[in-house]
């Protein structure tokens, strides 16, 4: 009887875990996510998603790994804007970091954002949130990470209306997939001393093409390049 009970318990746990994982996998990016929020004073510099510099008065959040790595894509929701609703109202926040200990749909909000939708003394509050279009203007911006060169370049896309989840680059007349890293950059290899055609896809499936200027022989500091396009 003891062995039978243990077997049934193990089966129940396995089925529950599978159901939970399936629910996460089936959640559409446009769905409302319901979870909890805590508050933090960090995330403005040195965040895992390398989105510095971030203004100290900006309303920001760290996002749990389930949604940050949407559909198994590293940092898929990096740079996203979320409309968050809590007990006291709603506000919009910018995703700048990972919330590693956060459960499904959990956010770790900046103090200024938390105070708009709840009371700090509560510590943790129930929330719901949804992805919204970023309040940006102008074209996309490319961040070229320090250490980049014509043979290895790490490129981040900023100032896009929705998060960018995929990038390809033209090499030898073929499109090559650039893997996205957990630190929110795409890796392009062996570009050579020339401009590079790229195309990228946002989290809603929209795609654009652009041209990336020649990467210097050495890059001691990260720098920005203004692109020529913006998503509709």
PEURSUL-V509081 format. One record per backbone hydrogen bond with DSSP energy under -0.5 kcal/mol. NH is the residue of the N-H (numbers start at 1). CO is the residue of the C=O. If there is no record, write none. Layout:
# PEURSUL-V509081
nh={NH:NH}
co={CO:CO}
This chain:
# PEURSUL-V509081
nh={5:6:7:8:9:10:11:12:13:14:15:16:17:18:19:20:21:22:23:24:25:26:27:27:31:33:35:35:37:38:40:49:50:54:58:60:61:62:63:64:65:68:69:70:72:73:74:76:76:77:78:79:80:81:82:83:84:84:85:86:88:89:89:91:93:94:95:96:96:97:99:100:102:106:107:108:109:109:110:111:114:115:116:116:117:117:118:122:123:124:125:127:128:129:130:131:132:134:136:140:141:142:143:144:144:145:145:147:148:149:152:153:155:155:156:158:158:165:165:166:167:168:169:170:171:174:176:176:178:179:181:184:186:187:188:188:190:191:192:194:196:198:199:200:201:202:203:205:208:210:212:213:223:225:227}
co={1:2:3:4:5:6:7:8:9:10:11:12:13:14:15:16:17:18:19:20:21:22:23:24:28:129:33:127:125:107:109:96:47:44:55:58:94:108:97:106:99:64:65:67:69:70:72:68:73:68:75:95:77:132:93:130:82:91:128:89:117:86:117:84:82:59:80:61:94:61:63:98:99:103:36:62:38:107:60:40:110:111:112:113:113:114:114:119:120:122:37:35:85:33:83:29:81:161:134:229:158:225:156:142:223:143:154:219:145:152:149:188:153:186:143:141:156:163:201:201:178:199:176:197:174:171:169:174:167:177:185:181:155:179:153:186:151:150:150:192:212:210:168:208:166:206:163:202:200:198:196:211:144:142:140}
